[in-house]
């Protein structure tokens, strides 16, 4: 994303304002084949350009379809010409364009950061002919640029007619300048195979599911070179869905260059069949669950052990929960928390007491290091650095829903919505990343950082290296004292391997984190757990229970998107 502050807010507002599969103007669903498209009629259709070298011009190659703020769908063969994969730096995608030669003010170009083609793509048979592109920056939605909807993985209904668009070759063997659209009937597997057994026995999927045939238009319209990679669309419940990706068809033998034979059927990749693959790829290449651009950054080399890094400014996502107790004037710090978004803090659920009469969670303090001083002043690299805290009132809190028969220790998680976004221009206030995969390996050792309840240095951020152990150990130990921990995957069992100088417990909500190098080469901290409770503190054999944040990832994402979407 492009901006550090408010980026996800802006992105989600974009998505809310420009729902998938909607156009700014109402167009008839009965499309005249082979006719010029109108401005804004197909706002998700894009043009794929690439160059063969750094100093070469970009040339139009294929169609492409926008399916998300940074996700573009196309055919795999479009980015692997002649069996050679094109590098992302040499690729551009353009949206909002009707004329190829005169794009106009509505057209926007986007660089490509990453390309993923299906791992079983076969360039000889064109099986699994699907690829995803991730743009360098987020695509700005408008009346002329919007995403199309994706069908579900289980959407197996038979549709009779698909609609496609493109700038492919015309009757004069020239690429069209003005975007064309056409309606193509869906053809049965048997009819397609019988029409040209030599060709379709190779390219038509034997399972009958991963691709399908279209063609045989009454108006003799069809797709040709240059239309590959574009979508085949269907309208359902007043929204457009992409059902196929134009792949390949037989070529003529009478003309030069193996031009397409528009009298025959063509195959299209079945998007429903690959829906789970699309979701998996998107989840895998996001930096984090909330897709923040500047979360959890660690400027140290990955080879430097955690204990050799400073604690000052190293963990700018840790926060202090401030409570107003009865009529006391000064707020009291009783729990910790973690900034996961400019507007949201994650904390242990038991730190929120809805029924308490004399204690109220009033505000959140961000950017603190030494609880007894403000500003904090430390010397780093021979230079004196001062940082100030930010105190932001709580707008609302949302606890993870629980049922009456669940253990009081289960699902111990809550979200705080701040009354205003945190100022991320301060070096001591940054959100941490949340992993997208529930099974993301945390590795050992992991790090706990925050404030402790007691001890000589309790007012200053402490750090400990810990190890995750099998959750069965915690279930066994806590079962002896009749503490039920909930679903096994919902918590993490953590053990100290090195004796700490201060064996006091951390504040509830203290983060457990680890560093990984993302695909973009940046080292980032990822939040794995929040401290919930523990046993004995002054020996090496105790275990602590942490809330497994990844287990609750879907809920966290849904709450954040819902809360931002209603603003």
N, C-alpha and C positions, 0 to 999 in steps of 0.2 A: 504494500500500500504506500501511498505517496507522502502522507503527512503523519507526523508522530502523534499530534494532538487531534482528537476528534476523528481519526481516520475511520475506525470501525463504525462510529456513529454515522458518519456521512455515507459509508458504504451501505449500511443497513437501511438508511433512509432512502437511498437510491433504489434498493431492492423493493422496499415497501411501496415506493411511488410508481415504479415501473415493473409490474408483475410480469412473470414469464408468459410468453405466448400471446401478448396483447399488442395491438397496433393502435396508434393515435387516431387513425381514421378507420371507420367501418368499411371493410371491403367485402364484396360478395364472395362466398365460399365456392361459387361456381366460376372457376378461372378459365378464361379463354386461352387455349393452348397456343404457344408460340407468340404471345403478345408482349409488348413492352410493359415492364413493371412501373408502378407509380412510386413517387417519393414516399418513404415511410411504410410501404406496403409489406415489405419483408425485412424488418429492422434487424433480424438476427443473422441474415445472410451476409457473409463476408468474402473477401478475395484474399487468396493466399499468394504471396509473392516470395521468391527467393533468388539469391544470386549465387553464382558458382565460385566466387572468390571475394575477398575483402574490397577490392577495387573495381568490381564489376557492378553494373546496374541491376536493380531488382526487376524481375520480370514476372508477369502474371503466370500462374501455373494451375491453380485449382480453386474450387470453392471451399468454403468453411462455414461453420455454424457456431454462433455465440450461445453458450449454455450457462454461463455464470460470469461474475464480475472479472475473472481472470482466466476463464476456461473456454477453450475453443475446440470444437470437434471437427475432424476431417478424416480422409482416408489415409491409411498407412502408406500406400504406394505414392501418395502426393509428396511425401517427405523422404522417400527412399528411391529417388529416380535411378534407374539402371543399377539397383542394388547397393547404391552408396548413400548412406544416411547424411542428410543435410544438417549442419550444426545450427543451433538456435540463433547465433549471432547473424546468420545470413538470411533469416526469415523475417518477413513483415506480414501482418494481417491488417486489412482495411475494412472498416464498417461504415455504414451510412452512405453508401455509394450506389448510384444508379448508372452513371456513365463511367466507364473505365478510363477513358482518355481525358475527361473533364469532370473530376470527382465532385467539385462544388464544396461549399462551406460546411455542409452537414457531414462530410466524410472525415474520418479520423484514422490515423495510422498508429499501430502499436507494435513495438518490438516483442520478440519472443525470448523468454528466459529458459524455458525447458520444453523438450519434446519427448513424449512417451508413446511409442507404438506398441501394439499388443505383442507380448513375448512369443506368441505362436504364429505371428504373421508370416505367411509364405509368399514370397514375391513371384514364385512360379505359378501357383494356383490362385493367388489373391484371396486365400482363406484368411479369416480374422483381419480383414482389411479395415482397420480402425486405428486412429491415433488421437492423442490429446495434446494440445499446446497450452502452455501457461504464459500469459503475457507478462512483460516486464513490470508494467504498471497496471493499475486497475482501470478497466474500461468505463468511461463515463457514459452512463445511460442518458438517452434523450428520446424525443419523439421519433428519431430516425435510427437509433441504436438501442436495441433491447434484446434480452435473452429469450430463447424459445424454451418451452417446457420439455422435460424429459419424461418418457413413459416409465412406468414401474417395471421392475424385473418380471413381475407376474402378468403383465399385460399381454395376453395371448389371443386377444380377440382378432378376428379376421376382418381387415378393412379392405374395401374394394377399390378405393381410389386414393392415390397420393399426389401431392402437388410439389413440384420442384422448380428451382430457379437457377439461372447461371448465365455466364458470358461465353459459353462453349461455341465451337465452330458452327458456322451457318452453312447454307447450301453452296456458298462460294469459297468454302474452306478458309474462311477468315473468322477470327474471334469476334463475337458481337461486341459492339461498344455499349449498347444500352441493355441493361439487365432484362432477360427474358424469363417468362414463367410458362409452365405447361402442366397439364393434368395427365397422369399416367396410371392406367389400371394395374392392379396387382394381379399377377398371373400365377396359376397353380404350379407346384413343383413338376407335376407330370407333363403339363402342357409346355412348360419351359424346356424341359429335358428333351421332349420329342421334337421341338422346333429346330434344334441344332445339337444332336447328341455328342458330336465330337468336341464342341466347345464347352457345353454346359456340364458334361460328365466330369470335367476337370474343375471348373470354377464354382459350380453350384454345390453347396454344402450337402453332404450325404445325410446329415442329421435332419435336414429340412428346416432347421431353426435359426442357425447363425447368419444366414442370408436368404434372400428371396428374389423373385423376378418381377419386373414391371415392364410395361410397354404395350404396344398394340393400340395406340390412341386412334380414335376415329378421325382426328384431324391430321394424322400422320406426323404428329410432333414426337420428338424423342430427344434424348440427351446425347452429347458427343464429347470429343476431347475438349477439355477446359471446364466441363461440368462436373467432373469427378471431384469427390470430396464434399460437394454440396449436399444438402439435406433433402429428404423426401418427407413432406409434412402432411399432417392430418389435423383437422379441427375437431375438437371434442369439447362440449359444454362451453362454447364460446372462447376457447383458448386453443392455440396452436401447439402441437407436439411434434417433435422430430421422431419419425418411426424408422427411417432408413438413411444410409449414407451411400450416395451413388458410387459404385465401384467400377464395373467393367462390362463390356459387351463385345460381340464378335466384330471383326474388322473386315472391310472389303478387300478383295484381291485385285479389283480392277483399277484402283487408284493408287497413286504414290503415297508413301509414308504410312501405309496401313490405316487409312482413315476409318472411323467408325461406320458401321453399317446401320443406318437409322431405321431400316426396315425390320430389324430383329430386336429381341428382348435384351434387357440389361439386368445385371444383378445389383442388389443393394444390400449393404450390411445391416443386419437387424439390430437396432439400437436397444430394444428391450432385452434381447439376449445378452448384451454386454453391459447392462445397467450396473450390476454389482462390480464389474471390473472398473467402470468409470468412477464409481464411488470410492473404490479402493485406491485408485490412482490419485484422485483429488485429496483424499485424506492423507495419503503418503507424502505428497509434495507440499502441503501446507506447512509452514513453520510451526504452527501451533493451532490449538482448537479454535481460538477466536481470530486467527489470521492477522495478528498484530505485526506491524513492520519492525518495531523496535522494542521487543520484549527480551528480558533475560540476557542481554548482551554481556559477554565476558571477554575483555580485551587481552587477557593473559594467554600465552601459548598453552595449548592443550597438554603439553608435557609437564607443566608446573603443578606440583601437588597442591591440593586445596589448602592445606595447613600453612603453606608458604605464601599464600596471598594475604593481603591486608583484610581486616574486617570492616574498616571504615570505607564507606561508599561501595562496598562489594556486593551488598544485598539490599538494594534500594527499594525493594518491594515489601519489606517487612513493615508492619504497621502496629500501632497501639490502639486498643479499644478504650475509650474514655467513658467512665460511668459516673453519673450523678447519684450520690448516695444521700437519701433523705434530704436534709437542708444544708449539707456541707457545701461550702463555696467552691472548693477546689475539686476538680474531677479526679477520679482515681483510676489508674491503669490496672486492669485485672485480667485481660486477655490479649493475645496477639492476633494478628490476621495477616493476610497477604493481598496486595494489590494485583489484580489479574487483568484490569482494564481501567482506562481513565475514570470510569464511573462506578466500578464495582470492586468490593473487597470480599474475599472468601475467609470464613472463620469457622471454628467449631460450633456446632449447633447449640451445645449447652451454654455457650457464652451469650446467648440471647434468651432472656427470660421475659416472656410475654405476661406472666401473671404476677411478677414481682411488684410489690407496692412501694418499696422504699429505694429500689435501685433501678436505674434506667440507663440503657446504652444510648449515650447522648451524641457522641462525635467520634471521629477517627483521626488520629494523629499520624501523619505520613512524614517520611524522611528523617526520622529521629535516629540517633546513635547512642548518645548518653542522655538518659532520661532526666538527669539532674541539671543539665545545662541547655541553654538555647540562646545564641547559636552554639552548635558544636564546632570546636576548633581543633584541627589535627594538622600535623606536619607530614607531608608526603613529598618525596623526591626533593627535599630541602626547601619546600615552599609551604607556607602556612595557608590552610584552606578553611574557610568558614561556611557552614551550611545552616539554613534555617528550616524549621519544620512547617508543615501545612496542617492546619486543623480544619476539618470539613464536617459540618453537621450530617447526621444520618437522616436521609429522606425516608427510607423504609428498609425493612429486612424481610427476607424470604427464607423460611426454613424448609429443608427437604421434607416432603410429606411422609409421615409415618402413620402406622395403624395402632390401634389401642393394644393389640396383643404382642407388639414388638418390644424387644428389650430396650430399656432407656439408653443403653450404650450403642445401639445400632443406628446407622444412617445419621451420624452426628455431624451434620453439615448445614451451613446457612450462608446466604449471600446478603451483603449490605449494599444498598444503592445509595451512593453519596448524593448530597443535595446539589452538587456541582462537580464538574470534572476536575480531577487533579491536574495541577500545572506540571506537565512533563518536561518543561524547559529546564527544570532544576535537576542538577546532576544526582541529587540524593533521592529522587522520586522517579521510579520506573516500574512498569508492570513486569511480572515474571511470565514465562510461557507455560502453557498447559499442553501436554502431549495430546495428539488426536487418537492414538491407539491405546486401547485398554491393556494390551499385552506388551507395550513398549518396555524393553529391558532397562531397568534403572542402573544396574551395575553396582559393584561394591568397591570401595566404600562410598556411601552417600553422605550428605552434609546436612546437619541441622544448624540453623542460625536464628538467634533471637535473644530475648531477655529471659533470665531465670527469676524464680520467685524469691530466692534468698541467696545470701553469700556476700563476700566482700565486694565483688564487682557486679552485683545484680543490676545496677543501673546502666551498664554498658553492654552492648551486643556481644553475646558469647557464640562460639562455634564449636561443634563437635563432629568428628567423623564417626559414623555408625555403619552397621551392616544389617541388611535385611536377611531374615531367616524364615524358615517355613512357617506359615500361619498356624499350622497345627501345634507348634510349640506354645504360642499365645493361647490358643483354645484350651490346651491342656493346663497351663499355669493358671489362667483366670477361671477355668472351670472349677478348680479346687475351691475357689472363694465364691462360686455361684454367680459369676459375671458372664452373661451371654453376649458375644461380640457381634452377632448378626451373620449375614451371608459372608462366607469365607473370602470371596473376592473383594468385598467392600472395605476391608481394612488391610493394613500392613503391619507385620510383626518386626520390630526393630530391636537390635541388640547392640550394646556398647562393647567395643573390643579393647579400647584404651581407657584407662582410668583417668577421669577428669579431675582437675584441681578443685572445682566447685561441683559437687554431686547433687546440688539442688535441682528440682524439676524445672523444665521450661514452662513458660506460660502456655496455656491451651491455645491452639491455633498457630503455634510456631511452625514454620515450613520445613519440610524435608525436601531437598532438591539435589539434582545431579546435572552435570554438564555433558552436552553432546555437540558434535560438529554437524551443523545442518548441511543440506545439499549445496547451499550457496557459499559454503566455506566459513560461515560465522559460527563461533562457539557461543552457545546459549545455555542458560540455566532453565531446566524444566521442573515444574512443581509436581512432586509425586505424592506428597502426603501432608496432613496437618496433625500436629500433636494433639491427641485426645486425653490419654491418661497413662499411668505407668505404675510399676511396683517399687521395690526397694531401689534407692538411688546411690548407695555408697559401696557397691560391689560391681564386679564385671559380669555378673550372671543374670542381671535383671532384663526384662523385656518391656518395651513400650508399645502401645497401640496407637497407630496413626490412621486417620481416615485416608483411604485410597482415592485420591482425587480423580484419577482416570476412570474409575468405576462410575462416577457420577458426571462424566463429561457431557453426555447428552442433555441431562437436566440443566447443567450450568449454561450450556450454549442456548438452550431454549429459553431460559429465564432472561438472559442478557438480551437476546434478540427481541423477545416480547416486550420487555421494559423499554427498550430504545424505540421500538416500533410504535408505541402508543404515545410518544412525546409529541 
